Amino acid sequence: MSSPPITAVVPTHNRPDMMRRAVESILAQEYDGPIEVIVVFDACDPVLPDVDIPEGRTLHGVVNERVRGLAGARNTGITGASHELVAFLDDDDAWMPGKLTVQAEAFARHPAAVLVGTAMIVDDGERTHERLVGSTLVDHTMLLHDRLPGLHSSSFVVRRSALMGDLGLIDEALPRSYGEDYDLLLRATALGEVVVVDEPFVTVTWQGQSYFFGRWKDYADALEYLLAKHPDFAEHRRAVGRIESQIAFARVSAGQREDGLRWARRSLAHSPTQVKAALAMLIAARVLTTEQVTRIVQRFGKGI
């Protein structure tokens, strides 16, 4: 089987050391086909890392001139990509050897696939946790009920023809670009197959350096946007209750107590087992703090 050429898109903002590690993990891939690396500089100086570039690899830098943020930066890379398969890698993450090979093989086995992802390893700075997805095929109903957090955007390889066509680009209207990967998965599963190589081929860094870390109001705004954008959530009580519980937790964590309690009550009315809605109520009642809850879940390699 020939290895198709792949473009890797790395959005970055003022993290040159992390970005260098990300780029090196792409250039070091054990992959027979050509790899084009596009680093997209978002509101920062366009300075490429000084790295060795092996034969069959190219490295380019471009400036994000679309909407500022992750969505606009990714779209800048997608539209500038030379190849049909486009891979995403955040600047604070890194690929493991063999990643692109197993994904190219998955595309060959599943010619109808729109997107192929992998499982991941979470690095919280003190320990690592393997996070599997639990399935090799992901459908739309599964994603409505569960974000499947083991399926991280830094593992995605997507068909450029779909991104430029029926699937569409990353949604730049999403508040702060939060949840753009979930939105893309929801749209992809409504269009065609999403395939998973359920082995960890990407290391995701969770050490508080994420642009989104602790921005609770932004989380809530984006989740409300996604809930309105995807009305099929409302067809499943547990699914809509899950999103409402996340909004409730984010609102009370942002200090919007009454709004958070309203969302918590809606969540529990739809799905009484939603733990985050109950936690939102406890935080609103000052029995717990957001910091206590996030510290506990992060010890297990999970996020809120």
C-alpha positions in Angstrom: 0.0 0.0 0.0 1.4 3.4 -0.9 1.4 6.0 1.8 -0.6 9.1 0.8 0.9 12.6 1.4 -0.3 14.3 4.5 -0.4 17.9 5.7 0.0 18.5 9.4 -1.4 21.8 10.8 0.1 23.2 14.0 -1.6 26.4 15.4 0.6 28.2 17.8 0.6 31.3 20.0 3.7 32.4 21.9 4.8 28.9 23.0 8.0 28.4 20.9 9.5 25.6 23.0 6.3 23.5 23.0 5.7 24.2 19.3 9.2 23.0 18.5 8.5 19.7 20.4 5.2 19.3 18.4 7.0 20.0 15.1 9.8 17.6 15.9 7.3 14.8 16.7 5.8 15.2 13.2 9.1 15.4 11.4 10.2 12.2 13.2 7.2 10.2 12.1 8.0 6.7 10.8 5.9 7.3 7.6 6.8 6.4 4.0 4.8 9.2 2.4 5.5 12.9 2.1 4.6 15.1 5.1 4.0 18.9 4.9 4.1 20.7 8.2 2.3 24.1 8.3 2.8 26.1 11.5 0.1 28.7 11.8 1.2 31.7 14.0 -1.9 33.2 15.7 -1.2 36.8 17.0 2.5 36.2 17.5 5.7 36.6 15.5 6.1 34.0 12.7 9.4 32.4 13.8 9.9 28.8 12.7 12.0 26.5 14.9 15.5 25.6 13.8 15.1 21.9 13.3 16.5 19.2 11.0 14.1 18.5 8.1 14.4 15.0 6.8 13.9 14.1 3.1 10.3 13.9 2.2 9.3 16.5 4.8 8.6 20.2 4.4 8.1 22.9 7.0 6.3 26.2 6.4 5.1 29.1 8.5 2.0 31.2 7.8 0.2 33.9 9.8 -3.5 33.5 10.8 -5.3 36.3 9.0 -8.8 34.8 9.7 -10.7 35.1 13.0 -8.2 35.1 15.8 -8.0 31.8 17.8 -7.8 28.1 17.3 -10.6 27.8 14.7 -9.3 30.5 12.4 -5.7 29.2 12.8 -6.7 25.7 11.9 -8.7 26.9 8.9 -5.7 28.9 7.7 -3.7 25.7 7.7 -6.5 23.7 6.1 -7.0 26.1 3.2 -3.3 26.3 2.6 -2.7 22.5 2.7 -1.3 20.8 -0.3 -2.6 17.4 0.4 -5.9 15.6 0.7 -5.3 14.2 4.2 -4.9 17.0 6.9 -3.8 16.2 10.4 -4.2 18.4 13.5 -1.7 18.9 16.3 -1.9 21.5 19.1 1.4 23.2 19.9 1.5 21.7 23.4 1.0 18.1 22.3 3.1 15.6 20.5 2.7 12.6 18.3 4.1 9.2 19.0 6.0 7.1 16.4 3.9 5.3 13.8 0.8 7.5 14.3 0.3 8.5 10.7 1.1 5.0 9.4 -1.7 3.4 11.3 -4.1 6.2 10.4 -3.3 5.9 6.7 -3.9 2.2 6.9 -7.3 2.9 8.6 -8.3 5.2 5.7 -7.4 2.5 3.3 -9.6 0.0 5.1 -12.4 2.5 5.4 -12.6 4.4 2.2 -15.9 6.1 3.4 -14.2 7.5 6.5 -14.3 11.3 6.8 -12.0 11.4 9.9 -9.7 9.0 11.6 -8.5 9.6 15.2 -6.6 7.7 17.8 -6.6 7.3 21.6 -4.2 9.3 23.7 -1.9 9.6 26.7 -2.6 12.4 29.1 0.4 14.0 30.8 -0.5 16.2 33.8 3.1 16.9 34.7 3.2 14.4 37.6 1.9 11.2 36.0 0.6 9.9 32.7 -2.8 8.3 32.0 -3.8 6.2 29.0 -7.2 7.2 27.7 -8.8 4.9 25.2 -11.9 5.7 23.2 -13.6 2.3 23.7 -14.7 1.9 20.1 -13.1 1.7 16.6 -16.2 3.2 14.9 -17.9 6.3 16.3 -21.5 7.2 15.3 -23.6 10.3 15.8 -25.8 8.9 18.6 -22.7 7.9 20.6 -21.3 11.4 20.4 -24.6 13.0 21.5 -24.5 10.9 24.7 -20.7 11.1 25.3 -18.0 13.5 24.1 -15.6 10.5 24.1 -12.8 12.5 25.7 -10.2 9.9 24.7 -10.7 11.1 21.1 -8.6 14.4 21.1 -8.3 16.8 18.2 -4.5 16.4 18.2 -5.1 12.9 16.9 -7.4 13.8 14.0 -6.7 13.2 10.4 -9.4 14.6 8.1 -10.1 14.6 4.4 -9.5 18.1 3.1 -12.1 17.6 0.4 -14.7 17.1 3.1 -13.5 20.1 5.1 -13.7 22.3 2.0 -17.0 20.7 1.0 -20.0 19.1 2.8 -18.3 18.9 6.2 -17.2 22.5 6.2 -14.3 24.2 7.9 -13.8 24.7 11.7 -16.6 26.9 13.0 -15.1 30.3 13.6 -18.3 31.6 15.3 -17.8 29.3 18.3 -17.1 31.5 21.4 -13.3 31.4 21.9 -13.2 28.3 19.6 -14.0 26.1 22.6 -15.5 22.8 21.6 -14.6 23.2 18.0 -13.3 19.6 17.9 -16.6 18.3 19.4 -18.6 20.3 16.8 -16.4 18.8 14.0 -17.0 15.3 15.3 -20.8 15.8 15.5 -20.8 17.2 11.9 -18.5 14.4 10.7 -20.6 11.6 12.1 -23.7 13.1 10.5 -21.9 13.0 7.2 -20.0 9.7 7.2 -17.7 7.4 9.1 -15.4 8.4 12.0 -12.9 5.7 12.6 -10.7 5.3 15.6 -7.4 3.5 16.0 -8.0 2.8 19.7 -4.3 2.9 20.8 -2.5 5.9 22.2 -0.6 7.7 19.5 -0.6 11.2 20.9 0.6 12.7 24.1 -1.7 15.5 25.3 -0.4 17.9 27.9 -2.7 18.9 30.7 -0.7 21.1 33.0 -2.8 24.2 33.2 -1.1 25.9 30.3 -4.1 25.4 27.9 -5.6 28.7 26.7 -9.0 27.4 27.9 -8.0 26.3 31.4 -10.3 27.9 34.0 -12.2 30.1 31.5 -15.5 29.0 32.8 -17.7 31.6 31.2 -16.2 30.9 27.8 -16.9 27.2 28.4 -20.5 27.9 29.2 -21.0 30.3 26.3 -19.6 27.8 23.8 -21.6 24.9 25.2 -24.8 26.9 24.9 -23.8 27.7 21.3 -23.3 24.0 20.6 -26.6 23.1 22.2 -28.4 25.5 20.0 -26.5 24.6 16.9 -27.2 20.8 17.2 -30.9 20.5 18.0 -30.7 16.7 17.8 -29.4 16.8 21.4 -33.0 17.5 22.4 -34.1 14.1 21.0 -32.2 12.3 23.8 -33.0 13.3 27.3 -29.8 12.0 28.8 -27.7 13.7 26.1 -29.3 17.1 26.5 -29.1 16.7 30.3 -25.4 16.0 30.0 -24.7 19.2 28.1 -26.9 21.2 30.5 -25.0 19.8 33.5 -21.7 21.0 31.9 -23.2 24.4 31.4 -24.4 24.5 35.0 -21.0 23.6 36.3 -19.3 26.2 34.2 -21.8 29.0 35.1 -21.5 28.5 38.8 -17.7 28.2 38.5 -17.7 31.5 36.6 -19.6 33.1 39.6 -23.0 33.1 37.7 -24.7 31.3 40.6 -28.4 31.8 39.6 -27.9 31.0 36.0 -25.9 27.9 36.9 -28.6 26.7 39.3 -31.2 27.2 36.5 -29.2 25.0 34.2 -28.6 22.4 36.9 -32.3 22.1 37.5 -33.0 21.7 33.8 -30.3 19.1 33.6 -31.6 17.0 36.5 -35.1 17.2 35.1 -33.9 15.7 31.9 -31.5 13.2 33.4 -31.5 12.8 37.3 -28.1 11.0 37.3 -26.0 14.0 36.0 -23.2 14.3 38.5 -22.0 17.7 37.2 -25.4 19.2 37.8 -25.3 18.0 41.4 -21.7 19.3 41.8 -22.8 22.7 40.4 -25.5 22.9 43.1 -22.9 22.0 45.8 -20.5 24.7 44.5 -23.3 27.2 44.4 -24.1 26.3 48.1 -20.4 26.7 48.9 -20.1 23.1 50.1 -17.4 22.5 47.5 -15.2 24.7 45.4 -14.5 24.3 41.7 -10.8 24.0 42.5 -11.4 21.0 44.8 -13.4 19.2 42.1 -11.0 19.9 39.2 -8.0 18.8 41.3 -9.6 15.5 42.1 -10.7 14.6 38.6 -7.3 15.7 37.1 -5.6 13.2 39.4 -7.3 10.5 37.4 -6.4 12.1 34.0 -9.9 13.5 33.4 -11.3 16.9 32.8 -14.5 18.7 33.6 
